[in-house]
Amino acid sequence: MKAHITFAALVSAFACLSLVEGANPVTVSVYYESLCPDSRRFVVTQLYPVWQDLKEIMLLDVNSYGKSKDSPAGDGYTFECQHGPDECEGNMMLTCAKKHSSEEQYMSFANCTMEELVGIAAGPRCAEVSGVNYTRVEDCFNSVEGQLLQHEVGVKQAELDPPLYYVPWILINEVFTEEQLNAAQEDLRKVVCDAYEDVKPEKCSV
């Protein structure tokens, strides 16, 4: 028995396909520091709550490095950070958590650690809250693996154009402007919703 597909069904199918293809998520790229007060404010009051509401239209690229420097040392690297050695440890912890966790777990973990702004001291408790395997993360940031991962973030950040001169550094759809940076720090929800070129989710009206 042959199946018959009506013209109306075909039109409906193509319409649905067009909607899916046209609904490109908004890429939000962030470069931040684990002990930076401005980074804390952005992650806790903007990035995490907005991502929770609008994750279906957002594509995240979150990186903990900022105004750091690294130098080769043996098989790995040593790091100097704007807010001292504790920040370097915190940055690497976050990078390792990103590597060894789901996005949901990582974002919850990052938000938790940034709320306290105490670096790796918050790691065990925040891992438990977020469902992150802290033993795996700790093994990573206490080894060459973590150093190599952190160096890779630095290499990636060094390719930014214009180069980073403020933290947090925020790009929307891989484009940086000072106007957009300022707007995202104050109302990331509006920035994301304005950039989304499809039917706005209900959470855009919150």
Protein Blocks (a to p, Z undefined) as FASTA:
>chain_A
ZZdddfklmmmmmmmmmmmmmmccddddddddfklmklmmmmmmmmmmmmmmmmmmcccd
dddebjaddddehjbccdddfkojklmmmmmmmmmmmmmpcfklmmmmmmmmmmnonojm
lmmmmmmmnopafklmmmmmmpmklmmmmmmmmmmmmmpccddfbdcdddeehiacfklm
mmmmmommlmmmmmpccdcdfklmZZ
